[in-house]
Amino acid sequence: MQIITLITDAGVYTKELFLEKKTRLPLFIILLYFIYPLFLGYIVEIYRGKISWQSDNPFAFATGAKTLGRLFYDGIRAFIIQILYATPIALVLGPIVVTIIFGESDPIDTVGSGIFGLPDGAIIFIGVLAGLFIFLYTILIAFSLPIGLARFAHTGKMLDAFRFLSIFRHITRIGWISYLLSIGILLLIIGGTEYLLMQIPQIGWILVIIATPILVVFAARYSALIYESVPEE
């Protein structure tokens, strides 16, 4: 699995997807920010490798026409998968954030009083553990979710997105070093692009809004190519 090939193929796919059909970018922008599940339905199709950039019909795919209802249904399921992946972080941060918002002015005193009046040292220790958990779990999500979504897209079964042993076996067949490096570079591309756009005065945030669906499509195709680089179980 050559990283340059991944970047090139995903880039060509993304370019042709948007340039060959000019209405697709405004369509994806609207869907991303206002009808997110429908946008995710398109992303699921990209993970399946089925979306056709050459069609005059923005709702047509290589395997034939898909109804909006089907796209929305797939998008809802993908959205639920994303939420479930992020739930452990919400469970850790939620009580702390709520306590700070509705508590006293001093954050440490506020959290301490909200956790059975624990001393400041204990609260700081718990905070460090929580921060470490969030950091490590975020890394786990970043490296597991692409394969999880690809498995769901290919099988149509939500549970396959959470079969972590199967996900790790698939990554093993790809090669852990190769996979981690590939995903790391993808994160750098996305993060670097958004950072550079945000440095443009006054219009940077607008450019990020416009570029986000393009970056999501690129990431989906890039991840799909990684997944398809080795046979499924």
N, C-alpha and C positions, 0 to 999 in steps of 0.2 A: 504494500500500500504506500504509494509515493505521495507525500504531502503536496508537492507542487502540482501533481496531477489532480489531486482532490480540489485544490484551490482553483485551478484552471477550469476543470469540468463544472464545478459548482458556479463559478463566475460566468461561464458561457451560458449555462442553463438560466441563471438569473437574468442576465442581459437579454437573452432572447425572449424570455418570459414576458418582460416588461416592454421591450422595444418593438417586438413583433405585434403586440396588441396594446396600443397606446392607452386605452381606457382601463387597463388592468391596474395601473398604479393608483389612480384616484379611487377605483373600486376597492382596492385592498386597504387604502388609508381609511376610507369610510367604515369598512367592515372591522378593521383593527380597533378603532376607537369608539365605535358605536354598536357594532353587532359582533362582538369578539368571538362567540362560539361559531358563527358562520365563517369567520376568517380562519379559525382553527380547523374547520372542516376542509378548507383548501390545503392547509399545511399537512393534514393527515394524508391527503391525496398525493402531495409531493413526497412524503415519506414512503408512500407506496410506489412512487415512480410512475404515476399514471397521468399527471396533469400534462396537457398538450399546449405548448405555447403557440403553435401554428394555427390553432382554431380561431375562426372569426367569432365564435360563440364563447364568451368568457366563462360559461358554465359547462363547457364540454371538455371531456377528458379522453385520453387515448383509448380507453376501454368503452367509450360511449357516453351518452349524456347522463349526468347525475342530477337528480332533483335537488332543489334547495333544501327540502326537508331532510333528505339523506345527509347532505353536507352539514346541516345544522345539528343533526343527531350525532354524527361522528365528532363534530366540534364540541358538543356538550360533554360527551364521554371523555374526550381528550382534556377538556377543562377540569373535569372531576379528577382525572389522573394527576394533573398539575397541582390541584388543591390538596389532594391526599399526600403527595410528595412533600408539600410545604407545611402540612399540619403540625409535625413535631416542633418546627421553629415557632409557629404561632402559639403552641401550648406553652413554650418556654417564655416567649416575650410577652404574651397577652397579659398575664397577671401583673407583671412588672409595669408595663405601660399603663394599664388601668389604674394601678395603685398610685403611680406618679401623677397622672392627670387629675385624679380626684382626691389626692392626699395633700400633705403639707408642702411648704415651699422648698424645704431642703430635700433633694432627691434621696439621699441615703437615709435620712430620718423617715421619709415617707415610705420607702420600701421596707425599712426595718420595722416600722409600726404595722405594716401590712403583712409581715411574715412573723407574727407572734412576738413582736418586740425584740427581735434578735439584736445583739450588739453590732456595732459598725464593722468590726473585723470579720465577723461571720458573714455579714451581708456582702462585704467586698469579696470574700472567698467564694460565696455562692455566685456572685456576679462574674468572677473570673471563670468558674466552671461553666456557667451558662454561655459566656462568650466563646469559650473553647468548643463547647458542644455545637453552637451555631456555626462556628467557622468550619469545623470538621464535617458537619452534616451538609453545609452548603457545598463543600467540595464533593461530597458523595452524590448530591443531587446533580451537580454540574456534569459529573462523569457517568452517572447511571441513567438519568432521564432521557438522553438522546436514544440510547439503545432500548429503553423501556417503551418510549413512544413508537419507535420503529417496529418493535415486536407487536404492539397493539395494532399499528397500521396494517401490518402484514397478515395477522391472524384474525383481527376483528374482535379479539377478546381482551377486555380490560384487565383481567387478572394477569395476563401475560406481561403487563407493564410492571408488575410487582413480584414476579418470579425471579428474585435476585440471584439465586444459584444459576438459573439458566442465563441470566444477563451476564454474570461473571464468567460462565463457561464460554459464552459467545465472545466476550472480550479476550479471553485466554486464546481462543482460536485466531483472533485478529493479532494478538500480541500486546501485552500490557504496555510496554514501553512505547510502541508505535501508536497505540490507542490514546494513551495519556498525552503524548506529544501532539497528536493530531487535534484533540479536543482543546488542549492548552493554546495551540496556535489559533484555533477558531475563536476562543474567548479573547485573545489578544487582538484579532482582527476586528471583532465587534466592538470591544471596549475602546480600542484605539481610534476607530472610525468615529464613534460617538464623541469621544473626548476631543478630537480635532475639530469636529463640527461645532462643538460647544464653545470653542475658543474664538469663533467668528462673532464679532460684536453684533448685538441687537438681533440678528437673524439666526444665530446659532441654534436656538431651541426650535425654531421653525424647521430648519434643515434636519434636525434630529427626528422630528415628527414625520417628515417626509421620508427620511432614510430608513426608519425603523422597519416598515414592512419589507423593504428590499433586503435588509440584513436578516430578517427572520426567514425569508424565503431562501436566501443563501445558506443560512445555518441549517435549515431543514434538508436541503439538497445535499449539502456537505455531510451531514450526519447520516442521511440515507445511503450515500455512497460508501461511507465507512461500514455501515451495517451490512451492505450487500457485498462487501469485499471478500467475505467468507460465506460458505453455505450455512443455511439454517439447520437446526437440529432435526 
